[in-house]
Amino acid sequence: MKRFDGRVAIVTGAGSGIGRATAERLASEGARVVCADVNLTGAEETAETIRGASGEARAVRCDVSDPAAITALVDGAVKAWGKLDVVANVAGIGGFKRTTEVTLEEWNRMIAINLTGPFLLCQAALPHILAAKGAIVNTASVAGLKSHPYSAAYCASKGGVVLLTKALAAEYGRKGIRINCVCPGGIETPMINAFQLPEGVNQAVLQRLMPLGRFGQAPEVAATIAFLASEDALYINGAAIVVDGGMIA
């Protein structure tokens, strides 16, 4: 038996990076996976890769900041496969910018995608997760646990994910489900290209944040998400698991 045989999972941000690696990992362990991403082409590529490996997957375009899109995502998964056991909130955006240069529009977009999106999906999925006695894994960041310069909006959004996770875990843990989050450090994904320091800031500062001398890889985070979503983690609830190679040790 694979850990997710017979289970249904939704993964947001599944079109690339950690989201794609998570969708593929869950599918490799038997899950039927809804690959959700605002980039439908990327989501379809992930779903096709899963199907090519004899897994079951469907691709859905979803803007996680849109409540109607989230409702349709959850309803579609349940209609297609009858239930929902696992949610992996991975979709997110990031970037460095001097605080005095951040526009209100940029602030609102960061919060909408990184924090409101996971809240909306948790809210919509909870009745089904409760019925299945399943699990939710949110994606925060080490920036949600420790301050980073030039990252006010990002730190605020990811710190919110950590405490959203803990609040939901406290509220629903006695009802037989678990809600945790992962806090990746520097991971080699397409999104990492957005994390360019402002002009004039010494880029060498990034190297000092990498104790292992390299960026992490998306499958390394996906493995942790799969663990937290599985029955191997039955006594882990409300945790923020750091996957950063020692960045904030």
MARVONU-985624 format. One record per atom (N, C-alpha, C): residue in one letter; atom name; x, y, z negated. Coordinates in steps of 0.02 Angstrom, whole numbers, always signed. Example, Ala and Ser with C-alpha at 12.3 -4.5 7.8 and 13.67 -1.06 7.14 Angstrom:
<recs>
REC   code   site     east    north       up
REC      A      N     +660     -284     -390
REC      A     CA     +615     -225     -390
REC      A      C     +660     -165     -390
REC      S      N     +642     -112     -354
REC      S     CA     +684      -53     -357
REC      S      C     +645       +2     -394
</recs>
This chain:
<recs>
REC   code   site     east    north       up
REC      M      N      +42      -60       +0
REC      M     CA       +0       +0       +0
REC      M      C      +44      +63       +0
REC      K      N      +29     +108      +45
REC      K     CA      +60     +173      +44
REC      K      C      +22     +217       -5
REC      R      N      +56     +269      -31
REC      R     CA      +27     +308      -85
REC      R      C      -38     +345      -65
REC      F      N      -46     +359       +0
REC      F     CA     -105     +398      +21
REC      F      C     -151     +359      +68
REC      D      N     -145     +293      +67
REC      D     CA     -191     +252     +108
REC      D      C     -263     +269      +91
REC      G      N     -303     +282     +142
REC      G     CA     -374     +295     +133
REC      G      C     -390     +364     +108
REC      R      N     -341     +408     +102
REC      R     CA     -352     +475      +76
REC      R      C     -351     +527     +131
REC      V      N     -385     +582     +117
REC      V     CA     -391     +636     +165
REC      V      C     -358     +698     +136
REC      A      N     -316     +731     +176
REC      A     CA     -279     +789     +153
REC      A      C     -287     +848     +201
REC      I      N     -289     +907     +173
REC      I     CA     -284     +969     +211
REC      I      C     -216    +1000     +195
REC      V      N     -180    +1019     +247
REC      V     CA     -116    +1054     +239
REC      V      C     -120    +1119     +278
REC      T      N     -112    +1176     +245
REC      T     CA     -110    +1240     +280
REC      T      C      -38    +1256     +298
REC      G      N      -30    +1299     +347
REC      G     CA      +38    +1314     +371
REC      G      C      +70    +1254     +405
REC      A      N      +28    +1208     +431
REC      A     CA      +53    +1145     +458
REC      A      C      +84    +1151     +527
REC      G      N      +84    +1211     +555
REC      G     CA     +112    +1219     +622
REC      G      C     +187    +1221     +625
REC      S      N     +221    +1229     +568
REC      S     CA     +294    +1232     +568
REC      S      C     +320    +1226     +497
REC      G      N     +385    +1221     +490
REC      G     CA     +418    +1226     +426
REC      G      C     +395    +1176     +374
REC      I      N     +387    +1200     +312
REC      I     CA     +367    +1158     +256
REC      I      C     +298    +1128     +268
REC      G      N     +253    +1166     +297
REC      G     CA     +186    +1141     +310
REC      G      C     +187    +1082     +358
REC      R      N     +226    +1088     +412
REC      R     CA     +231    +1033     +460
REC      R      C     +262     +971     +426
REC      A      N     +316     +982     +389
REC      A     CA     +349     +926     +356
REC      A      C     +303     +893     +306
REC      T      N     +261     +932     +272
REC      T     CA     +214     +904     +223
REC      T      C     +160     +863     +257
REC      A      N     +132     +890     +311
REC      A     CA      +81     +852     +348
REC      A      C     +109     +786     +373
REC      E      N     +169     +788     +400
REC      E     CA     +200     +727     +426
REC      E      C     +216     +678     +370
REC      R      N     +238     +703     +312
REC      R     CA     +254     +659     +256
REC      R      C     +191     +625     +230
REC      L      N     +138     +663     +219
REC      L     CA      +76     +634     +194
REC      L      C      +48     +582     +243
REC      A      N      +51     +598     +307
REC      A     CA      +27     +552     +357
REC      A      C      +69     +488     +359
REC      S      N     +134     +495     +350
REC      S     CA     +178     +436     +351
REC      S      C     +163     +389     +293
REC      E      N     +131     +417     +241
REC      E     CA     +112     +376     +183
REC      E      C      +38     +358     +184
REC      G      N       +6     +365     +242
REC      G     CA      -62     +339     +250
REC      G      C     -118     +389     +250
REC      A      N     -105     +452     +237
REC      A     CA     -159     +502     +234
REC      A      C     -184     +519     +304
REC      R      N     -249     +533     +307
REC      R     CA     -277     +566     +366
REC      R      C     -272     +641     +353
REC      V      N     -240     +677     +399
REC      V     CA     -220     +745     +384
REC      V      C     -253     +795     +430
REC      V      N     -282     +847     +400
REC      V     CA     -305     +905     +438
REC      V      C     -247     +955     +439
REC      C      N     -220     +968     +497
REC      C     CA     -164    +1014     +506
REC      C      C     -191    +1083     +522
REC      A      N     -189    +1128     +474
REC      A     CA     -218    +1194     +482
REC      A      C     -164    +1247     +489
REC      D      N     -173    +1292     +535
REC      D     CA     -124    +1346     +544
REC      D      C     -157    +1400     +586
REC      V      N     -137    +1463     +575
REC      V     CA     -162    +1517     +617
REC      V      C     -136    +1509     +688
REC      N      N      -80    +1474     +695
REC      N     CA      -51    +1457     +761
REC      N      C      -77    +1388     +781
REC      L      N     -130    +1386     +820
REC      L     CA     -161    +1322     +838
REC      L      C     -113    +1279     +878
REC      T      N      -73    +1309     +921
REC      T     CA      -26    +1269     +961
REC      T      C      +22    +1230     +915
REC      G      N      +48    +1264     +864
REC      G     CA      +92    +1230     +817
REC      G      C      +57    +1175     +779
REC      A      N       -5    +1188     +758
REC      A     CA      -44    +1137     +722
REC      A      C      -57    +1077     +766
REC      E      N      -72    +1089     +830
REC      E     CA      -84    +1034     +876
REC      E      C      -21     +993     +888
REC      E      N      +37    +1026     +890
REC      E     CA     +100     +990     +898
REC      E      C     +113     +944     +838
REC      T      N      +98     +969     +779
REC      T     CA     +107     +928     +719
REC      T      C      +60     +869     +720
REC      A      N       -3     +881     +736
REC      A     CA      -53     +827     +739
REC      A      C      -34     +775     +791
REC      E      N       -8     +798     +848
REC      E     CA      +11     +751     +901
REC      E      C      +70     +708     +879
REC      T      N     +117     +738     +843
REC      T     CA     +173     +699     +817
REC      T      C     +149     +645     +769
REC      I      N     +101     +663     +727
REC      I     CA      +73     +614     +679
REC      I      C      +38     +558     +716
REC      R      N       -2     +576     +765
REC      R     CA      -38     +524     +803
REC      R      C      +11     +480     +842
REC      G      N      +66     +511     +865
REC      G     CA     +116     +472     +901
REC      G      C     +151     +421     +858
REC      A      N     +148     +433     +792
REC      A     CA     +177     +386     +744
REC      A      C     +123     +341     +714
REC      S      N      +66     +336     +749
REC      S     CA      +10     +292     +729
REC      S      C      -28     +318     +668
REC      G      N      -22     +383     +654
REC      G     CA      -60     +412     +600
REC      G      C     -124     +444     +626
REC      E      N     -163     +471     +580
REC      E     CA     -226     +504     +598
REC      E      C     -221     +577     +578
REC      A      N     -235     +621     +626
REC      A     CA     -230     +693     +613
REC      A      C     -275     +731     +660
REC      R      N     -297     +790     +637
REC      R     CA     -332     +836     +680
REC      R      C     -306     +906     +666
REC      A      N     -305     +947     +718
REC      A     CA     -279    +1015     +713
REC      A      C     -336    +1065     +710
REC      V      N     -329    +1115     +667
REC      V     CA     -380    +1166     +659
REC      V      C     -346    +1234     +654
REC      R      N     -371    +1283     +692
REC      R     CA     -346    +1351     +683
REC      R      C     -380    +1381     +622
REC      C      N     -340    +1408     +577
REC      C     CA     -368    +1437     +516
REC      C      C     -326    +1495     +492
REC      D      N     -357    +1553     +485
REC      D     CA     -327    +1610     +451
REC      D      C     -347    +1604     +378
REC      V      N     -298    +1589     +335
REC      V     CA     -314    +1572     +266
REC      V      C     -342    +1632     +227
REC      S      N     -335    +1692     +253
REC      S     CA     -362    +1750     +219
REC      S      C     -435    +1763     +236
REC      D      N     -463    +1722     +280
REC      D     CA     -533    +1729     +303
REC      D      C     -577    +1679     +267
REC      P      N     -622    +1701     +222
REC      P     CA     -664    +1653     +185
REC      P      C     -706    +1608     +230
REC      A      N     -731    +1635     +286
REC      A     CA     -771    +1594     +331
REC      A      C     -729    +1539     +363
REC      A      N     -667    +1555     +380
REC      A     CA     -623    +1505     +410
REC      A      C     -606    +1450     +360
REC      I      N     -597    +1469     +297
REC      I     CA     -582    +1419     +245
REC      I      C     -642    +1373     +234
REC      T      N     -701    +1402     +232
REC      T     CA     -762    +1360     +223
REC      T      C     -768    +1311     +281
REC      A      N     -757    +1335     +342
REC      A     CA     -761    +1291     +400
REC      A      C     -708    +1237     +398
REC      L      N     -648    +1254     +374
REC      L     CA     -594    +1205     +369
REC      L      C     -613    +1148     +323
REC      V      N     -637    +1164     +264
REC      V     CA     -655    +1113     +215
REC      V      C     -715    +1073     +239
REC      D      N     -767    +1107     +263
REC      D     CA     -826    +1072     +288
REC      D      C     -809    +1026     +345
REC      G      N     -764    +1048     +390
REC      G     CA     -745    +1007     +447
REC      G      C     -708     +944     +426
REC      A      N     -665     +950     +376
REC      A     CA     -628     +892     +352
REC      A      C     -675     +840     +322
REC      V      N     -721     +864     +281
REC      V     CA     -769     +819     +248
REC      V      C     -816     +788     +299
REC      K      N     -838     +827     +348
REC      K     CA     -882     +800     +400
REC      K      C     -846     +747     +441
REC      A      N     -783     +759     +456
REC      A     CA     -745     +712     +499
REC      A      C     -729     +648     +463
REC      W      N     -709     +653     +398
REC      W     CA     -682     +595     +364
REC      W      C     -716     +578     +298
REC      G      N     -770     +614     +282
REC      G     CA     -813     +594     +226
REC      G      C     -793     +617     +157
REC      K      N     -733     +644     +149
REC      K     CA     -711     +664      +82
REC      K      C     -649     +707      +88
REC      L      N     -623     +729      +31
REC      L     CA     -561     +767      +29
REC      L      C     -525     +750      -36
REC      D      N     -464     +723      -29
REC      D     CA     -427     +701      -88
REC      D      C     -369     +746     -107
REC      V      N     -338     +778      -57
REC      V     CA     -277     +816      -69
REC      V      C     -280     +882      -31
REC      V      N     -260     +935      -64
REC      V     CA     -250    +1000      -31
REC      V      C     -178    +1021      -43
REC      A      N     -143    +1040      +10
REC      A     CA      -76    +1069       +5
REC      A      C      -78    +1139      +35
REC      N      N      -78    +1188       -8
REC      N     CA      -77    +1258      +13
REC      N      C       -5    +1278      +29
REC      V      N      +12    +1281      +93
REC      V     CA      +81    +1296     +111
REC      V      C      +87    +1362     +151
REC      A      N      +35    +1382     +186
REC      A     CA      +38    +1441     +228
REC      A      C      +62    +1502     +188
REC      G      N     +106    +1540     +218
REC      G     CA     +131    +1600     +184
REC      G      C     +173    +1643     +230
REC      I      N     +186    +1704     +208
REC      I     CA     +230    +1750     +244
REC      I      C     +279    +1780     +194
REC      G      N     +331    +1811     +219
REC      G     CA     +380    +1841     +174
REC      G      C     +422    +1893     +209
REC      G      N     +471    +1919     +173
REC      G     CA     +517    +1968     +201
REC      G      C     +544    +2015     +148
REC      F      N     +602    +2042     +161
REC      F     CA     +633    +2092     +117
REC      F      C     +619    +2162     +143
REC      K      N     +605    +2208      +98
REC      K     CA     +596    +2278     +118
REC      K      C     +602    +2322      +56
REC      R      N     +632    +2380      +65
REC      R     CA     +634    +2427       +9
REC      R      C     +564    +2445      -12
REC      T      N     +552    +2446      -78
REC      T     CA     +484    +2457     -103
REC      T      C     +455    +2523      -79
REC      T      N     +496    +2574      -74
REC      T     CA     +471    +2639      -53
REC      T      C     +450    +2640      +20
REC      E      N     +468    +2587      +57
REC      E     CA     +451    +2584     +128
REC      E      C     +394    +2536     +143
REC      V      N     +370    +2501      +91
REC      V     CA     +315    +2454     +101
REC      V      C     +249    +2492     +109
REC      T      N     +213    +2478     +163
REC      T     CA     +149    +2511     +174
REC      T      C      +94    +2474     +137
REC      L      N      +40    +2508     +124
REC      L     CA      -17    +2475      +92
REC      L      C      -42    +2417     +135
REC      E      N      -41    +2425     +200
REC      E     CA      -63    +2371     +245
REC      E      C      -18    +2310     +236
REC      E      N      +48    +2320     +230
REC      E     CA      +94    +2264     +221
REC      E      C      +83    +2231     +153
REC      W      N      +73    +2271     +102
REC      W     CA      +59    +2243      +35
REC      W      C       -4    +2200      +37
REC      N      N      -58    +2228      +65
REC      N     CA     -122    +2192      +67
REC      N      C     -117    +2127     +107
REC      R      N      -79    +2128     +162
REC      R     CA      -72    +2068     +202
REC      R      C      -34    +2014     +164
REC      M      N      +19    +2034     +129
REC      M     CA      +58    +1986      +90
REC      M      C      +14    +1953      +36
REC      I      N      -24    +1993       +1
REC      I     CA      -68    +1966      -51
REC      I      C     -123    +1923      -21
REC      A      N     -151    +1945      +35
REC      A     CA     -206    +1909      +67
REC      A      C     -186    +1839      +88
REC      I      N     -128    +1832     +119
REC      I     CA     -106    +1767     +145
REC      I      C      -75    +1724      +90
REC      N      N      -32    +1754      +50
REC      N     CA       +5    +1713       +1
REC      N      C      -33    +1697      -62
REC      L      N      -80    +1739      -82
REC      L     CA     -115    +1728     -145
REC      L      C     -191    +1718     -136
REC      T      N     -223    +1763      -99
REC      T     CA     -295    +1755      -89
REC      T      C     -310    +1692      -49
REC      G      N     -268    +1676       +0
REC      G     CA     -279    +1615      +40
REC      G      C     -280    +1552       -2
REC      P      N     -229    +1540      -44
REC      P     CA     -232    +1481      -88
REC      P      C     -292    +1482     -135
REC      F      N     -310    +1541     -161
REC      F     CA     -369    +1544     -204
REC      F      C     -431    +1523     -166
REC      L      N     -440    +1549     -105
REC      L     CA     -500    +1533      -67
REC      L      C     -504    +1458      -52
REC      L      N     -448    +1428      -33
REC      L     CA     -449    +1357      -17
REC      L      C     -460    +1314      -79
REC      C      N     -428    +1333     -134
REC      C     CA     -441    +1297     -197
REC      C      C     -515    +1301     -215
REC      Q      N     -543    +1360     -210
REC      Q     CA     -613    +1371     -228
REC      Q      C     -660    +1329     -185
REC      A      N     -648    +1328     -119
REC      A     CA     -691    +1290      -74
REC      A      C     -681    +1215      -81
REC      A      N     -620    +1194      -96
REC      A     CA     -605    +1123      -98
REC      A      C     -621    +1090     -165
REC      L      N     -624    +1129     -218
REC      L     CA     -631    +1100     -285
REC      L      C     -688    +1052     -293
REC      P      N     -749    +1066     -269
REC      P     CA     -802    +1016     -277
REC      P      C     -784     +948     -248
REC      H      N     -750     +948     -192
REC      H     CA     -731     +885     -159
REC      H      C     -672     +852     -195
REC      I      N     -624     +892     -216
REC      I     CA     -567     +865     -254
REC      I      C     -591     +834     -319
REC      L      N     -638     +867     -352
REC      L     CA     -666     +840     -414
REC      L      C     -701     +773     -401
REC      A      N     -739     +770     -347
REC      A     CA     -775     +707     -332
REC      A      C     -727     +651     -317
REC      A      N     -670     +667     -286
REC      A     CA     -621     +616     -267
REC      A      C     -569     +603     -322
REC      K      N     -571     +643     -376
REC      K     CA     -518     +640     -427
REC      K      C     -450     +648     -394
REC      G      N     -445     +699     -352
REC      G     CA     -386     +710     -313
REC      G      C     -338     +760     -343
REC      A      N     -299     +793     -299
REC      A     CA     -247     +837     -322
REC      A      C     -239     +896     -274
REC      I      N     -217     +952     -302
REC      I     CA     -201    +1012     -263
REC      I      C     -129    +1030     -278
REC      V      N      -91    +1046     -225
REC      V     CA      -23    +1070     -233
REC      V      C      -17    +1137     -196
REC      N      N       -2    +1189     -233
REC      N     CA       +8    +1255     -204
REC      N      C      +82    +1267     -192
REC      T      N      +97    +1313     -147
REC      T     CA     +167    +1330     -134
REC      T      C     +180    +1401     -158
REC      A      N     +220    +1406     -210
REC      A     CA     +241    +1471     -236
REC      A      C     +312    +1484     -210
REC      S      N     +357    +1503     -253
REC      S     CA     +426    +1517     -233
REC      S      C     +466    +1530     -296
REC      V      N     +532    +1523     -291
REC      V     CA     +574    +1545     -347
REC      V      C     +564    +1620     -359
REC      A      N     +542    +1656     -308
REC      A     CA     +528    +1727     -315
REC      A      C     +466    +1740     -357
REC      G      N     +428    +1688     -371
REC      G     CA     +372    +1693     -417
REC      G      C     +390    +1680     -489
REC      L      N     +454    +1661     -499
REC      L     CA     +479    +1645     -567
REC      L      C     +534    +1692     -589
REC      K      N     +570    +1721     -541
REC      K     CA     +626    +1764     -557
REC      K      C     +627    +1823     -508
REC      S      N     +641    +1882     -534
REC      S     CA     +638    +1941     -491
REC      S      C     +690    +1939     -436
REC      H      N     +671    +1964     -377
REC      H     CA     +716    +1972     -321
REC      H      C     +711    +2044     -297
REC      P      N     +766    +2077     -282
REC      P     CA     +762    +2145     -255
REC      P      C     +732    +2145     -185
REC      Y      N     +703    +2201     -167
REC      Y     CA     +674    +2211     -100
REC      Y      C     +617    +2162      -86
REC      S      N     +584    +2139     -139
REC      S     CA     +532    +2087     -131
REC      S      C     +472    +2098     -175
REC      A      N     +455    +2161     -188
REC      A     CA     +401    +2175     -236
REC      A      C     +336    +2140     -217
REC      A      N     +315    +2147     -155
REC      A     CA     +252    +2117     -134
REC      A      C     +256    +2041     -134
REC      Y      N     +312    +2014     -109
REC      Y     CA     +320    +1942     -107
REC      Y      C     +322    +1912     -177
REC      C      N     +362    +1942     -222
REC      C     CA     +365    +1918     -291
REC      C      C     +297    +1921     -324
REC      A      N     +261    +1975     -313
REC      A     CA     +195    +1981     -344
REC      A      C     +147    +1927     -318
REC      S      N     +150    +1914     -253
REC      S     CA     +104    +1864     -225
REC      S      C     +122    +1794     -250
REC      K      N     +186    +1778     -252
REC      K     CA     +206    +1710     -272
REC      K      C     +201    +1700     -348
REC      G      N     +214    +1753     -387
REC      G     CA     +201    +1749     -458
REC      G      C     +127    +1737     -472
REC      G      N      +85    +1767     -431
REC      G     CA      +13    +1755     -436
REC      G      C       -5    +1683     -422
REC      V      N      +29    +1652     -373
REC      V     CA      +15    +1582     -358
REC      V      C      +32    +1537     -417
REC      V      N      +88    +1552     -450
REC      V     CA     +108    +1512     -508
REC      V      C      +54    +1515     -562
REC      L      N      +30    +1574     -578
REC      L     CA      -19    +1580     -632
REC      L      C      -89    +1559     -609
REC      L      N     -105    +1567     -545
REC      L     CA     -167    +1539     -519
REC      L      C     -167    +1463     -529
REC      T      N     -111    +1432     -513
REC      T     CA     -104    +1359     -521
REC      T      C     -114    +1339     -594
REC      K      N      -81    +1373     -639
REC      K     CA      -85    +1356     -709
REC      K      C     -156    +1368     -736
REC      A      N     -188    +1421     -715
REC      A     CA     -257    +1435     -738
REC      A      C     -305    +1381     -714
REC      L      N     -299    +1361     -651
REC      L     CA     -343    +1309     -625
REC      L      C     -329    +1241     -659
REC      A      N     -265    +1228     -671
REC      A     CA     -248    +1165     -705
REC      A      C     -278    +1162     -774
REC      A      N     -277    +1218     -810
REC      A     CA     -306    +1220     -877
REC      A      C     -382    +1213     -874
REC      E      N     -412    +1241     -822
REC      E     CA     -485    +1240     -816
REC      E      C     -511    +1171     -796
REC      Y      N     -474    +1136     -753
REC      Y     CA     -501    +1075     -723
REC      Y      C     -465    +1011     -743
REC      G      N     -411    +1016     -781
REC      G     CA     -373     +956     -798
REC      G      C     -414     +903     -833
REC      R      N     -458     +923     -877
REC      R     CA     -500     +874     -914
REC      R      C     -553     +841     -870
REC      K      N     -560     +866     -809
REC      K     CA     -609     +837     -763
REC      K      C     -578     +787     -715
REC      G      N     -516     +768     -729
REC      G     CA     -486     +712     -692
REC      G      C     -447     +731     -630
REC      I      N     -432     +795     -620
REC      I     CA     -391     +814     -563
REC      I      C     -328     +849     -588
REC      R      N     -278     +856     -544
REC      R     CA     -216     +889     -561
REC      R      C     -201     +944     -511
REC      I      N     -176    +1000     -535
REC      I     CA     -160    +1056     -492
REC      I      C      -90    +1081     -512
REC      N      N      -43    +1077     -465
REC      N     CA      +26    +1097     -477
REC      N      C      +50    +1141     -420
REC      C      N     +111    +1167     -428
REC      C     CA     +140    +1205     -373
REC      C      C     +214    +1190     -367
REC      V      N     +240    +1200     -307
REC      V     CA     +312    +1195     -295
REC      V      C     +339    +1266     -287
REC      C      N     +401    +1275     -307
REC      C     CA     +434    +1340     -302
REC      C      C     +499    +1331     -263
REC      P      N     +495    +1334     -196
REC      P     CA     +556    +1325     -156
REC      P      C     +602    +1386     -163
REC      G      N     +667    +1372     -151
REC      G     CA     +715    +1426     -144
REC      G      C     +725    +1441      -70
REC      G      N     +787    +1450      -49
REC      G     CA     +800    +1463      +21
REC      G      C     +794    +1399      +62
REC      I      N     +742    +1395     +103
REC      I     CA     +729    +1336     +144
REC      I      C     +736    +1353     +217
REC      E      N     +770    +1312     +255
REC      E     CA     +782    +1325     +326
REC      E      C     +719    +1311     +366
REC      T      N     +680    +1363     +378
REC      T     CA     +618    +1359     +415
REC      T      C     +614    +1420     +461
REC      P      N     +567    +1420     +509
REC      P     CA     +558    +1479     +551
REC      P      C     +546    +1543     +511
REC      M      N     +512    +1536     +453
REC      M     CA     +496    +1596     +414
REC      M      C     +558    +1628     +384
REC      I      N     +612    +1589     +376
REC      I     CA     +672    +1617     +344
REC      I      C     +700    +1675     +385
REC      N      N     +685    +1675     +450
REC      N     CA     +709    +1730     +492
REC      N      C     +679    +1797     +473
REC      A      N     +621    +1795     +438
REC      A     CA     +590    +1857     +416
REC      A      C     +626    +1886     +355
REC      F      N     +667    +1846     +323
REC      F     CA     +700    +1867     +262
REC      F      C     +768    +1899     +277
REC      Q      N     +767    +1952     +315
REC      Q     CA     +827    +1990     +328
REC      Q      C     +829    +2049     +280
REC      L      N     +887    +2057     +247
REC      L     CA     +894    +2112     +199
REC      L      C     +890    +2179     +235
REC      P      N     +868    +2230     +201
REC      P     CA     +864    +2296     +232
REC      P      C     +932    +2319     +257
REC      E      N     +932    +2363     +306
REC      E     CA     +993    +2389     +335
REC      E      C    +1035    +2423     +280
REC      G      N    +1099    +2407     +280
REC      G     CA    +1144    +2437     +232
REC      G      C    +1156    +2394     +170
REC      V      N    +1117    +2340     +161
REC      V     CA    +1126    +2296     +104
REC      V      C    +1174    +2240     +124
REC      N      N    +1222    +2224      +81
REC      N     CA    +1272    +2174      +96
REC      N      C    +1240    +2105     +103
REC      Q      N    +1244    +2075     +161
REC      Q     CA    +1214    +2010     +174
REC      Q      C    +1247    +1954     +133
REC      A      N    +1307    +1966     +109
REC      A     CA    +1343    +1915      +70
REC      A      C    +1306    +1897       +6
REC      V      N    +1260    +1942      -15
REC      V     CA    +1223    +1928      -76
REC      V      C    +1182    +1864      -69
REC      L      N    +1162    +1847       -8
REC      L     CA    +1122    +1786       +2
REC      L      C    +1164    +1724      -12
REC      Q      N    +1228    +1726       +6
REC      Q     CA    +1271    +1667       -4
REC      Q      C    +1280    +1652      -79
REC      R      N    +1279    +1703     -120
REC      R     CA    +1287    +1692     -192
REC      R      C    +1227    +1659     -222
REC      L      N    +1171    +1658     -185
REC      L     CA    +1110    +1626     -210
REC      L      C    +1106    +1552     -193
REC      M      N    +1158    +1525     -160
REC      M     CA    +1156    +1456     -135
REC      M      C    +1209    +1413     -169
REC      P      N    +1196    +1387     -228
REC      P     CA    +1247    +1346     -264
REC      P      C    +1269    +1284     -225
REC      L      N    +1225    +1255     -185
REC      L     CA    +1244    +1196     -147
REC      L      C    +1277    +1214      -80
REC      G      N    +1283    +1278      -66
REC      G     CA    +1316    +1300       -5
REC      G      C    +1275    +1292      +58
REC      R      N    +1211    +1282      +52
REC      R     CA    +1168    +1273     +111
REC      R      C    +1097    +1291      +94
REC      F      N    +1057    +1303     +146
REC      F     CA     +985    +1309     +137
REC      F      C     +956    +1239     +126
REC      G      N     +899    +1237      +91
REC      G     CA     +862    +1174      +86
REC      G      C     +828    +1158     +151
REC      Q      N     +804    +1096     +156
REC      Q     CA     +770    +1074     +217
REC      Q      C     +696    +1063     +201
REC      A      N     +653    +1076     +250
REC      A     CA     +581    +1071     +240
REC      A      C     +560    +1002     +214
REC      P      N     +588     +947     +239
REC      P     CA     +567     +881     +213
REC      P      C     +584     +871     +139
REC      E      N     +633     +908     +114
REC      E     CA     +650     +902      +43
REC      E      C     +595     +933       -1
REC      V      N     +565     +986      +23
REC      V     CA     +508    +1015      -12
REC      V      C     +446     +971       -3
REC      A      N     +436     +947      +58
REC      A     CA     +378     +904      +73
REC      A      C     +377     +842      +29
REC      A      N     +436     +814      +15
REC      A     CA     +440     +755      -28
REC      A      C     +415     +771      -98
REC      T      N     +430     +831     -122
REC      T     CA     +407     +851     -189
REC      T      C     +332     +862     -189
REC      I      N     +306     +892     -136
REC      I     CA     +233     +902     -131
REC      I      C     +198     +835     -130
REC      A      N     +224     +788      -91
REC      A     CA     +193     +722      -88
REC      A      C     +194     +688     -156
REC      F      N     +250     +694     -192
REC      F     CA     +254     +666     -259
REC      F      C     +200     +696     -305
REC      L      N     +194     +762     -306
REC      L     CA     +146     +794     -350
REC      L      C      +74     +776     -332
REC      A      N      +61     +763     -268
REC      A     CA       -6     +745     -246
REC      A      C      -23     +672     -258
REC      S      N      +28     +632     -275
REC      S     CA      +19     +560     -281
REC      S      C       +6     +539     -353
REC      E      N      -10     +476     -361
REC      E     CA      -21     +448     -427
REC      E      C      +44     +437     -465
REC      D      N     +100     +447     -432
REC      D     CA     +164     +445     -468
REC      D      C     +171     +504     -515
REC      A      N     +129     +554     -506
REC      A     CA     +133     +615     -548
REC      A      C      +70     +624     -590
REC      L      N      +42     +569     -613
REC      L     CA      -22     +572     -648
REC      L      C      -21     +614     -712
REC      Y      N      +37     +622     -743
REC      Y     CA      +39     +661     -805
REC      Y      C      +72     +729     -795
REC      I      N      +74     +751     -733
REC      I     CA     +101     +818     -718
REC      I      C      +43     +862     -696
REC      N      N      +30     +915     -733
REC      N     CA      -26     +960     -719
REC      N      C       -7    +1030     -740
REC      G      N      -19    +1078     -696
REC      G     CA       -3    +1147     -712
REC      G      C      +71    +1163     -708
REC      A      N     +109    +1121     -675
REC      A     CA     +182    +1130     -672
REC      A      C     +202    +1172     -612
REC      A      N     +257    +1206     -619
REC      A     CA     +288    +1243     -564
REC      A      C     +357    +1211     -553
REC      I      N     +361    +1166     -505
REC      I     CA     +421    +1126     -493
REC      I      C     +468    +1163     -446
REC      V      N     +528    +1177     -470
REC      V     CA     +576    +1215     -431
REC      V      C     +615    +1169     -384
REC      V      N     +618    +1188     -320
REC      V     CA     +656    +1151     -269
REC      V      C     +702    +1201     -236
REC      D      N     +759    +1214     -268
REC      D     CA     +800    +1270     -245
REC      D      C     +875    +1257     -245
REC      G      N     +895    +1195     -258
REC      G     CA     +967    +1179     -258
REC      G      C    +1006    +1214     -313
REC      G      N     +970    +1237     -364
REC      G     CA    +1004    +1270     -420
REC      G      C    +1007    +1346     -415
REC      M      N     +969    +1374     -369
REC      M     CA     +972    +1447     -357
REC      M      C     +958    +1488     -420
REC      I      N     +908    +1467     -460
REC      I     CA     +891    +1506     -519
REC      I      C     +908    +1469     -584
REC      A      N     +951    +1419     -578
REC      A     CA     +970    +1381     -638
REC      A      C    +1006    +1425     -689
</recs>
